[in-house]
Amino acid sequence: MEGSAAEGFSREECRMQKTLQRKFVLTAMSAVTVLLVILLGAINGLNFRQNGQQTDQLLVILAQEAAGPRKSVPQSSPFPGMPQKKPGDFFSPPVTRDHAMAARYFFVRFDRDGKIEEADISRISSVSTEEAKRWAQDIYELGKESGKLDHFKYRRQFAHDGQGEILLFLDTSSQQHSLLVVLVLSAGIGVLCWGAMLLLVILLSKRAILPIARNLERQKQFVTDAGHEIKTPLAIILANTEAMELHGGETKWSRSIKAQTVRLNGLMQNLLVLARLDEDAAELPVSDFSMSRLLEEALPPFCESAALKGVMIETQIGRDIEVCKNRENMLRLVSILLDNAVKYVPAGGEIAVTLKRQGREMLLQVENDCAELPGAEPEKLFDRFYRGDGARTQKSGGYGIGLSAARAIAEHGRGEIRAEYREENRIVFTVRM
């Protein structure tokens, strides 16, 4: 027996370790992915920005050069006033004569009447005179000062002698190719780094989460073992109390003992549900069954409890609503929601239960009046051991873990449960699966 228990614990520990390992790898790689995207995006974004600024600066200089020498400045050499060598600014070097002399461009001169006087294509070989004139005429008629045409950037400039305008087109294909090369290389290096990090994280994840997995497994095992151990004393206490009542009659103390025993037994049942779902949710058996019939069978005991408060449970149950889930868990989910509604509905209040199909989903709603809505947000109601009354009194009979168990059952059934406050002190719990 001991060897079998040890083997079972080992299997649970391995399952828990694999689950935590997957979450660890997913979280770590998500962080690495975000970091790489930000880093590579920043590098390429700054590269594009710097390249665009240099290209615009070069375009302005070339357009001024093509516009002819200024009257007050005799032109002794091409591109006057430009530095011959780059200064020490590494990240934003200015355009030099070397850049200007190596640039590929053409320009077209217009007279005052907007007619083409000449087209200079001496600094480029891929454009003919006819193409240069046609492109320039189209841009001139649009009236734009600057812009982009295919892989050319253009700029409009008044001639310095005041006898018309020029349109200069700068070929940026080499700059675009350089930007594309940097982008592809950085993306490739980023993918390789991501793959290397994935391998490293996988190799280290087992060692990183092993202590956590063991501690969590021990906690769950403790809850399970403690729950099973406590069930026997609770049954004995309840049986002894009933035996005492048979001999000495019922008293307020015997009633209190039985009530608290039942309450503690319910608490242990929900704790065991949570522990079981955490341990072997993937192995819980599922089958096709009628959710409509299950709800109809679960309602009568709660209708009797509600009747003691003068409350009628209104039902709208769709017919033949089939699901493929764990039947025991679904019955417990329904019981938790109905029990919660009956406990908190005030005398003379209303409870409404709805079961229907909504598209491909099953929709279960349990709505009830309450004397006062909880002060916390609806999502807070699903926290373990949360109680609506701050003093944590027991006048409602609740113990603050039922809704946590309901959420665990819904999520392990690949569904969701939500709470919503409505007007006139009404609260509704909605389950979608």
Summary of the structure (lengths in Angstrom):
residues: 433
radius of gyration: 39.2
end to end distance: 39.7
largest distance: 126.2
contacts: 1190
relative contact order: 0.07
helix: 56%
strand: 17%
